Amino acid sequence: DRLFRVAGSALWQNIVAEGKPQNRKPDSSTKSVFSFHHLMIGLIILLQIGGIIDARTHVFYGVEIESFFVPAHYFLYGGWLAILGLLVTYVGLQVRKKSSPAEWLPPRYALVALWAILFGISGGLDAIWHTLFGFELNLEILLSPSHLVLFLAFGLIYFGVLSHAIYQFNLSAREHQSSFRKSLPLIIGIASLFVIVFWPTWY
């Protein structure tokens, strides 16, 4: 019971972390968070591409697919595994540094971790669904229960990354306004969230 309370408290502290303006120079910890965040931005783009390839495969080749284990799914779930692997690696490094549980992930990245777990669970459900009922075509893609959960997990992962980008913006708003490189994660986060919101209209 105490373990659940501690874990819940750490998750909440991470999720509601507030970005307050800072004037001090970035230290090694800040730089590692910066590098982690930019790497994660690259991985969510990879995940987005995997999702688009998977959707295209359903639309054009759904009738021909006979197994869950197809290249489109390798790309999609490979992107998810890369995100999960990066999160686990960062947590492991922070545990070795004896950081507090709330600091095991960069501020607000607990959201990404939670929804990445949901994505994995929905991926398992997706495999079961395809095994039992085959592959959907056209609008059926949007009505599959496993795909609905995947859409939700997609959007919430992007929202978590965007939330951290907003946190970083609040730390140094002036730098973000004057530097395209600094603003890029925020722009990509917003764009990715828009893509997942409007994705269903493509069908």
Phi, psi and chi 1 to 4 in degrees:
 res  aa     phi    psi   chi1   chi2   chi3   chi4
   1 ASP       -  -43.1 -175.6   52.1      -      -
   2 ARG   -64.3  -37.6 -178.4  176.6  179.9  -83.8
   3 LEU   -60.8  -43.4  178.2   62.3      -      -
   4 PHE   -65.4  -37.8  -75.6  110.3      -      -
   5 ARG   -65.8  -43.3  -73.3 -157.7  -56.3  -89.8
   6 VAL   -64.5  -45.3  171.1      -      -      -
   7 ALA   -63.5  -43.2      -      -      -      -
   8 GLY   -63.3  -41.2      -      -      -      -
   9 SER   -64.9  -41.9  175.0      -      -      -
  10 ALA   -65.0  -42.9      -      -      -      -
  11 LEU   -60.7  -45.1  -79.0  171.4      -      -
  12 TRP   -64.7  -43.2 -178.5 -112.0      -      -
  13 GLN   -61.2  -38.9  -71.0  177.6   47.1      -
  14 ASN   -68.5  -42.7 -178.0  -77.7      -      -
  15 ILE   -68.7  -37.7  -69.5  169.9      -      -
  16 VAL   -97.3   11.9  -59.6      -      -      -
  17 ALA   -55.2  137.5      -      -      -      -
  18 GLU  -105.8  134.8  -66.8 -174.7   11.5      -
  19 GLY   -88.8  113.4      -      -      -      -
  20 LYS  -107.2  140.7  -62.5  179.2 -179.9  179.1
  21 PRO   -53.5  137.1  -24.9   34.6      -      -
  22 GLN  -126.9  141.8  -65.0 -179.5   -6.8      -
  23 ASN  -107.5  -11.7  -63.0  -41.9      -      -
  24 ARG   -74.3  157.5   61.3 -177.1  176.5   83.5
  25 LYS   -70.9  147.0  -68.3 -176.3  177.6  179.6
  26 PRO   -61.3  133.6  -19.9   31.1      -      -
  27 ASP   -94.7 -176.4   55.1   19.7      -      -
  28 SER   -62.1  -35.6   58.7      -      -      -
  29 SER   -65.3  -44.1  175.5      -      -      -
  30 THR   -63.3  -39.5  -56.7      -      -      -
  31 LYS   -66.9  -36.4  -69.7  177.5 -179.5  177.5
  32 SER   -67.9  -37.5   66.7      -      -      -
  33 VAL   -64.8  -42.1  169.5      -      -      -
  34 PHE   -59.7  -46.4 -175.0   79.1      -      -
  35 SER   -65.4  -43.2  -60.3      -      -      -
  36 PHE   -58.6  -45.8  170.7   87.0      -      -
  37 HIS   -64.2  -42.2 -175.7   51.9      -      -
  38 HIS   -67.4  -37.6  -82.8   72.0      -      -
  39 LEU   -64.8  -40.5 -175.8   54.6      -      -
  40 MET   -64.3  -36.9 -175.4   61.6   76.0      -
  41 ILE   -58.1  -44.0  -71.3  -68.6      -      -
  42 GLY   -62.0  -38.6      -      -      -      -
  43 LEU   -71.9  -34.6  -68.3 -178.9      -      -
  44 ILE   -71.8  -28.0   67.3  167.1      -      -
  45 ILE   -65.8  -42.7  -67.1  173.8      -      -
  46 LEU   -60.1  -42.4 -176.3   66.8      -      -
  47 LEU   -63.9  -40.2 -176.5   66.2      -      -
  48 GLN   -63.1  -43.6 -176.0   71.5   70.2      -
  49 ILE   -62.1  -41.7  -66.4  171.3      -      -
  50 GLY   -60.8  -39.8      -      -      -      -
  51 GLY   -65.0  -40.6      -      -      -      -
  52 ILE   -66.5  -42.0  -67.5  171.1      -      -
  53 ILE   -62.9  -41.5  -68.3  173.8      -      -
  54 ASP   -64.4  -43.1 -176.5   46.4      -      -
  55 ALA   -63.1  -42.4      -      -      -      -
  56 ARG   -62.6  -39.3 -175.2  178.9 -176.4  -81.1
  57 THR   -62.9  -41.7  -59.3      -      -      -
  58 HIS   -61.8  -44.5  -86.5  -83.0      -      -
  59 VAL   -68.3  -45.1  171.0      -      -      -
  60 PHE   -97.5  -23.9  -66.9  103.4      -      -
  61 TYR  -127.9   15.2  -53.8  103.6      -      -
  62 GLY   -56.9  -37.0      -      -      -      -
  63 VAL   -67.1  -32.0  176.7      -      -      -
  64 GLU   -85.8  -17.5  -55.7  170.9   13.2      -
  65 ILE   -74.9  130.1  -59.4  172.5      -      -
  66 GLU  -118.5   -5.2  -62.5  179.7   -6.2      -
  67 SER  -142.9  151.7  168.8      -      -      -
  68 PHE   -67.0  -27.3  177.6   79.9      -      -
  69 PHE   -88.0   83.8  -59.8   98.5      -      -
  70 VAL  -126.0  158.3  -66.5      -      -      -
  71 PRO   -52.3  -37.6  -29.4   36.7      -      -
  72 ALA   -61.1  -40.2      -      -      -      -
  73 HIS   -72.7  -33.6  -80.0  163.8      -      -
  74 TYR   -59.8  -42.9  -65.3  150.8      -      -
  75 PHE   -67.4  -45.4 -155.9   98.3      -      -
  76 LEU   -63.0  -53.6  173.1   64.0      -      -
  77 TYR   -77.8  -19.3  -69.0  106.1      -      -
  78 GLY   -66.5  -40.1      -      -      -      -
  79 GLY   -62.6  -41.4      -      -      -      -
  80 TRP   -64.1  -44.1  163.8   71.8      -      -
  81 LEU   -62.1  -36.8  -81.7  173.6      -      -
  82 ALA   -64.1  -42.3      -      -      -      -
  83 ILE   -63.0  -47.2  -71.6  173.5      -      -
  84 LEU   -62.7  -41.0 -166.8   63.6      -      -
  85 GLY   -63.1  -40.1      -      -      -      -
  86 LEU   -65.1  -41.7 -179.1   59.3      -      -
  87 LEU   -62.5  -46.8  -69.6  167.8      -      -
  88 VAL   -63.6  -40.4  170.4      -      -      -
  89 THR   -62.4  -44.4  -60.3      -      -      -
  90 TYR   -63.6  -44.2 -169.2   91.5      -      -
  91 VAL   -59.6  -43.8  169.1      -      -      -
  92 GLY   -59.7  -41.9      -      -      -      -
  93 LEU   -65.5  -39.5  -68.0  173.4      -      -
  94 GLN   -69.9  -35.1  -66.6  -56.6  107.4      -
  95 VAL   -64.6  -40.0  170.4      -      -      -
  96 ARG   -63.5  -32.1  -74.0 -172.8   61.7 -175.5
  97 LYS   -79.9   -3.3  -67.2  178.7 -178.6  178.0
  98 LYS    62.6   37.7  -61.9 -178.1  178.5  179.8
  99 SER   -72.8  158.9  -58.0      -      -      -
 100 SER   -68.7  152.6   67.7      -      -      -
 101 PRO   -52.8  -35.8  -29.3   36.6      -      -
 102 ALA   -65.7  -18.9      -      -      -      -
 103 GLU  -104.6   10.2  -63.3  174.9  -21.3      -
 104 TRP   -65.4  -25.6  -76.2   -1.3      -      -
 105 LEU  -128.1  154.3  -74.7  168.8      -      -
 106 PRO   -57.5  155.6  -25.8   35.5      -      -
 107 PRO   -48.3  130.5  -29.1   36.6      -      -
 108 ARG    73.2   -0.3  -57.1 -175.0 -175.3  176.7
 109 TYR   -77.7   -8.1 -103.5   97.3      -      -
 110 ALA   -60.9  -31.0      -      -      -      -
 111 LEU   -59.8  -45.7  -73.2  168.5      -      -
 112 VAL   -62.9  -42.3 -179.8      -      -      -
 113 ALA   -62.4  -44.6      -      -      -      -
 114 LEU   -61.0  -45.5  -71.3  172.6      -      -
 115 TRP   -77.5  -24.5  -54.6  129.8      -      -
 116 ALA   -66.9  -36.6      -      -      -      -
 117 ILE   -65.1  -42.8  -67.5  171.0      -      -
 118 LEU   -61.2  -39.1  175.7   64.0      -      -
 119 PHE   -61.6  -42.3 -167.9   96.5      -      -
 120 GLY   -63.7  -42.1      -      -      -      -
 121 ILE   -64.3  -44.6  -66.4  171.0      -      -
 122 SER   -66.8  -28.6   57.6      -      -      -
 123 GLY   -65.1  -40.4      -      -      -      -
 124 GLY   -62.8  -41.3      -      -      -      -
 125 LEU   -65.1  -35.5  -65.1  174.4      -      -
 126 ASP   -63.5  -41.3 -167.0   37.7      -      -
 127 ALA   -63.1  -43.2      -      -      -      -
 128 ILE   -64.3  -44.0  -65.4  171.3      -      -
 129 TRP   -60.6  -46.7 -179.5  -91.0      -      -
 130 HIS   -64.8  -36.2  -73.2  -42.2      -      -
 131 THR   -64.6  -39.2  -59.3      -      -      -
 132 LEU   -83.3  -37.5  -66.1  175.7      -      -
 133 PHE  -121.3    1.2  -56.0  104.9      -      -
 134 GLY    80.9 -164.7      -      -      -      -
 135 PHE  -103.7  138.8  -80.5   71.6      -      -
 136 GLU   -80.3  161.1  -54.4   84.6   -7.2      -
 137 LEU  -126.9  148.3  -63.3  171.7      -      -
 138 ASN    48.4 -126.2  -60.0  -39.3      -      -
 139 LEU   -67.6  -18.7  -72.4  175.1      -      -
 140 GLU   -61.0  -25.0  -67.0  176.7   -3.6      -
 141 ILE   -58.3  -37.6  -61.4  170.9      -      -
 142 LEU   -78.3  -16.7  -57.8  178.1      -      -
 143 LEU   -99.3   -8.8  -55.9  177.5      -      -
 144 SER   -67.2  127.1  162.1      -      -      -
 145 PRO   -55.2  -42.0  -25.9   35.0      -      -
 146 SER   -65.4  -36.6   59.2      -      -      -
 147 HIS   -71.4  -34.7  -76.0  176.0      -      -
 148 LEU   -61.5  -40.8  -69.7  173.9      -      -
 149 VAL   -68.8  -38.0 -179.5      -      -      -
 150 LEU   -62.9  -42.7  -80.3  172.6      -      -
 151 PHE   -57.7  -44.8  -82.8  131.1      -      -
 152 LEU   -62.0  -46.4  177.3   64.0      -      -
 153 ALA   -63.6  -41.5      -      -      -      -
 154 PHE   -52.5  -56.7 -105.1  115.3      -      -
 155 GLY   -60.9  -39.3      -      -      -      -
 156 LEU   -74.2  -31.8  -67.9  173.8      -      -
 157 ILE   -62.3  -46.7  -73.9  173.0      -      -
 158 TYR   -64.2  -38.7  -64.8  151.9      -      -
 159 PHE   -62.7  -39.0  176.2   77.1      -      -
 160 GLY   -63.3  -43.8      -      -      -      -
 161 VAL   -65.6  -41.8  175.6      -      -      -
 162 LEU   -63.6  -37.5  174.7   60.0      -      -
 163 SER   -61.5  -40.1 -177.1      -      -      -
 164 HIS   -68.0  -37.1  178.7   81.0      -      -
 165 ALA   -61.7  -39.3      -      -      -      -
 166 ILE   -65.2  -40.4  -66.6  171.1      -      -
 167 TYR   -57.8  -46.3  171.1   89.8      -      -
 168 GLN   -64.6  -37.2  -69.3  -69.6  -12.9      -
 169 PHE   -61.9  -41.4  179.2   85.3      -      -
 170 ASN   -66.1  -26.7  -69.5  -24.4      -      -
 171 LEU   -69.9  -37.2  -71.8 -179.6      -      -
 172 SER  -147.5   68.0   52.2      -      -      -
 173 ALA   -59.9  -40.4      -      -      -      -
 174 ARG   -65.1  -41.0 -175.1  170.9  -63.3  178.2
 175 GLU   -64.2  -40.0  -72.4 -176.3   26.2      -
 176 HIS   -65.3  -37.0  -80.8   73.0      -      -
 177 GLN   -70.8  -26.9  -68.7  168.5   -0.1      -
 178 SER  -101.7   -4.8   61.1      -      -      -
 179 SER  -129.7  116.9  170.4      -      -      -
 180 PHE   -64.3  -37.7  177.2   75.0      -      -
 181 ARG   -61.5  -41.0  179.0  169.3  170.3  -93.6
 182 LYS   -68.1  -34.8  -75.7  -94.7 -171.3 -178.8
 183 SER   -83.0  -15.1  -58.5      -      -      -
 184 LEU   -56.0  -46.5 -166.6   58.2      -      -
 185 PRO   -58.1  -37.6  -26.4   36.9      -      -
 186 LEU   -66.2  -42.8 -174.4   61.5      -      -
 187 ILE   -64.5  -45.8  -65.0  169.2      -      -
 188 ILE   -65.8  -39.0  -67.5  175.1      -      -
 189 GLY   -60.8  -45.0      -      -      -      -
 190 ILE   -65.1  -44.2  -66.2  171.8      -      -
 191 ALA   -62.4  -42.2      -      -      -      -
 192 SER   -64.1  -39.1  -63.0      -      -      -
 193 LEU   -67.1  -38.6 -158.7   56.1      -      -
 194 PHE   -64.2  -40.4  -93.0  105.1      -      -
 195 VAL   -60.3  -46.3  168.0      -      -      -
 196 ILE   -70.1  -29.7 -161.0   63.8      -      -
 197 VAL   -70.5  -41.1  168.2      -      -      -
 198 PHE   -94.2   -4.8  -69.5  106.3      -      -
 199 TRP   -52.4  -48.1 -161.7   -0.7      -      -
 200 PRO   -58.1  -26.8  -26.5   36.0      -      -
 201 THR   -70.4  -15.1   63.5      -      -      -
 202 TRP   -67.5  -21.1  -63.1   -7.6      -      -
 203 TYR   -89.8      -  -61.0  101.1      -      -
